[in-house]
Amino acid sequence: MTQPNSIQSVLEQLAENQKANAEPQLSSRQRRARTVARLAAVQALYQMELAGEGVDTVITEFSNHRFDADIEGEPLAEADEDYFAQIVRGVVGEQSAIDLAVKARLASNWRLERLDSTLRALLRAGAWELKSRPDVPREIVIDEYVELAKAFFDEAEAKFVNAALDGVARDVRAS
């Protein structure tokens, strides 16, 4: 694993990407809040897997203690807390179907359980959005989770996330 990008630099890169692929119905502030919600959802899913905490406990913790906190010494931008909760609850509620969608895009000799916990959280959150939020353009979903992958991993894992989510998108979306 190479030196990961800072969370702040990833958020800045995502802001630049959003200018080109903006969700037209959202303001720039709302788009940034969704980006923060996606980052927090990945962190929450990771935390749930490692600590075995329940979905409501983790959502409450993030709402009460994390969304107003700092990341790497910088204040975290405002999060779309409702979107965060939708992602986390959606992944947990549909985990079997989401895992099947992701597994279908892994090499035949790979099991989802062999992947790093953070990578699983990224793929599950992205797959849930692709499957359950057709109102969000697939390019936005894939780009955002690829950029988030770059905050935690090197280029190889980011490319893996891109390929896997692109495959999931082809499987679960008509267009």
C-alpha positions as CSV (number, residue, x, y, z in Angstrom):
1,M,0.0,0.0,0.0
2,T,1.4,3.4,-0.9
3,Q,1.1,6.6,1.1
4,P,-2.7,7.4,1.0
5,N,-4.0,10.8,0.0
6,S,-5.3,13.0,2.8
7,I,-9.0,13.0,3.3
8,Q,-9.0,16.7,2.7
9,S,-7.2,16.3,-0.7
10,V,-9.7,13.6,-1.7
11,L,-12.6,15.9,-0.8
12,E,-11.0,18.6,-2.9
13,Q,-10.5,16.3,-5.9
14,L,-14.1,15.1,-5.6
15,A,-15.3,18.7,-5.6
16,E,-13.3,19.3,-8.9
17,N,-14.8,16.1,-10.4
18,Q,-18.3,17.2,-9.5
19,K,-18.0,20.4,-11.5
20,A,-17.8,18.2,-14.6
21,N,-20.3,15.5,-13.6
22,A,-22.7,17.5,-11.3
23,E,-26.0,16.2,-10.2
24,P,-28.1,19.0,-11.8
25,Q,-30.7,19.0,-9.0
26,L,-28.2,19.7,-6.3
27,S,-26.3,22.8,-5.3
28,S,-22.5,22.6,-4.9
29,R,-23.0,22.7,-1.1
30,Q,-25.5,19.7,-1.3
31,R,-23.1,17.8,-3.6
32,R,-20.2,18.3,-1.1
33,A,-22.5,17.2,1.8
34,R,-23.2,14.0,-0.2
35,T,-19.5,13.4,-0.6
36,V,-19.0,13.7,3.1
37,A,-22.0,11.4,3.7
38,R,-20.4,8.8,1.4
39,L,-17.1,9.0,3.2
40,A,-18.8,8.7,6.6
41,A,-20.9,5.7,5.4
42,V,-17.7,3.9,4.4
43,Q,-16.2,4.6,7.8
44,A,-19.4,3.5,9.5
45,L,-19.7,0.3,7.6
46,Y,-16.0,-0.5,8.4
47,Q,-16.6,0.3,12.1
48,M,-19.7,-1.9,12.2
49,E,-17.9,-4.8,10.7
50,L,-14.9,-4.5,13.0
51,A,-16.7,-3.7,16.2
52,G,-19.9,-5.6,15.6
53,E,-22.0,-2.5,16.4
54,G,-25.6,-2.2,15.2
55,V,-26.7,0.1,12.5
56,D,-28.7,2.5,14.8
57,T,-25.9,2.7,17.3
58,V,-23.4,3.7,14.6
59,I,-25.7,6.2,12.9
60,T,-26.4,7.8,16.2
61,E,-22.7,8.0,17.1
62,F,-21.9,9.7,13.8
63,S,-24.8,12.1,14.1
64,N,-24.0,13.0,17.7
65,H,-20.2,13.0,17.7
66,R,-18.5,12.8,14.3
67,F,-20.3,15.1,11.9
68,D,-19.2,18.2,13.9
69,A,-15.7,16.9,14.4
70,D,-12.3,17.5,12.6
71,I,-10.6,15.2,10.2
72,E,-6.8,15.5,10.1
73,G,-7.1,18.8,12.0
74,E,-9.5,20.3,9.5
75,P,-13.2,20.8,10.2
76,L,-15.3,18.2,8.3
77,A,-17.6,19.8,5.8
78,E,-21.3,19.6,6.4
79,A,-22.6,16.1,5.8
80,D,-26.0,15.1,4.3
81,E,-26.9,13.1,7.4
82,D,-30.1,11.7,5.9
83,Y,-28.2,10.4,2.8
84,F,-25.5,8.9,5.1
85,A,-28.2,7.0,7.1
86,Q,-29.9,5.8,3.8
87,I,-26.6,4.3,2.6
88,V,-25.7,2.6,5.9
89,R,-29.2,1.3,6.5
90,G,-29.5,0.3,2.8
91,V,-26.3,-1.6,2.8
92,V,-27.2,-3.4,6.0
93,G,-30.7,-4.1,5.0
94,E,-29.8,-5.4,1.5
95,Q,-26.4,-6.8,2.3
96,S,-27.0,-10.3,0.8
97,A,-28.1,-8.9,-2.5
98,I,-25.4,-6.3,-2.5
99,D,-22.7,-8.9,-1.7
100,L,-24.0,-11.1,-4.6
101,A,-23.8,-8.2,-7.0
102,V,-20.2,-7.4,-5.9
103,K,-19.2,-11.1,-5.9
104,A,-20.4,-11.4,-9.5
105,R,-17.7,-8.9,-10.4
106,L,-14.8,-10.5,-8.5
107,A,-12.4,-12.9,-10.2
108,S,-13.6,-16.4,-9.9
109,N,-11.0,-17.4,-7.3
110,W,-11.7,-14.4,-5.0
111,R,-14.2,-14.3,-2.2
112,L,-15.5,-11.0,-0.8
113,E,-14.3,-12.0,2.6
114,R,-10.7,-12.0,1.3
115,L,-10.9,-8.2,0.5
116,D,-9.8,-5.6,3.0
117,S,-12.6,-4.4,5.3
118,T,-12.4,-0.9,4.0
119,L,-12.5,-2.1,0.4
120,R,-15.6,-4.2,1.2
121,A,-17.2,-1.1,2.7
122,L,-16.4,1.0,-0.4
123,L,-17.8,-1.6,-2.7
124,R,-20.9,-2.3,-0.7
125,A,-21.8,1.4,-0.3
126,G,-21.2,2.0,-4.0
127,A,-23.1,-1.0,-5.1
128,W,-26.0,0.0,-2.9
129,E,-26.1,3.4,-4.5
130,L,-26.0,2.0,-8.0
131,K,-28.7,-0.5,-7.2
132,S,-31.0,1.6,-5.1
133,R,-30.5,5.2,-6.2
134,P,-31.1,5.4,-9.9
135,D,-31.6,9.1,-9.5
136,V,-27.9,9.5,-8.9
137,P,-25.9,9.2,-12.2
138,R,-23.7,6.1,-12.3
139,E,-20.7,8.2,-13.2
140,I,-21.1,10.2,-10.0
141,V,-21.3,7.1,-7.9
142,I,-18.4,5.4,-9.5
143,D,-16.2,8.5,-9.5
144,E,-16.9,9.3,-5.9
145,Y,-16.1,5.8,-4.6
146,V,-12.9,5.6,-6.7
147,E,-11.7,8.9,-5.3
148,L,-12.5,7.7,-1.8
149,A,-10.6,4.5,-2.5
150,K,-7.6,6.7,-3.3
151,A,-7.7,8.1,0.2
152,F,-7.2,4.6,1.7
153,F,-5.3,2.7,-1.0
154,D,-3.0,3.0,-3.9
155,E,-3.9,3.3,-7.6
156,A,-4.3,-0.5,-8.1
157,E,-7.2,-0.7,-5.5
158,A,-8.8,2.4,-6.9
159,K,-8.8,0.8,-10.4
160,F,-10.2,-2.3,-8.9
161,V,-13.1,-0.3,-7.3
162,N,-13.7,1.4,-10.6
163,A,-13.9,-1.9,-12.5
164,A,-16.0,-3.6,-9.9
165,L,-18.5,-0.8,-9.6
166,D,-18.7,-0.3,-13.3
167,G,-19.6,-4.0,-13.6
168,V,-22.2,-3.7,-10.9
169,A,-23.6,-0.7,-12.6
170,R,-24.0,-2.7,-15.9
171,D,-25.7,-5.5,-14.0
172,V,-28.2,-3.4,-12.0
173,R,-28.9,-0.5,-14.2
174,A,-30.5,-0.5,-17.7
175,S,-28.6,2.6,-18.8
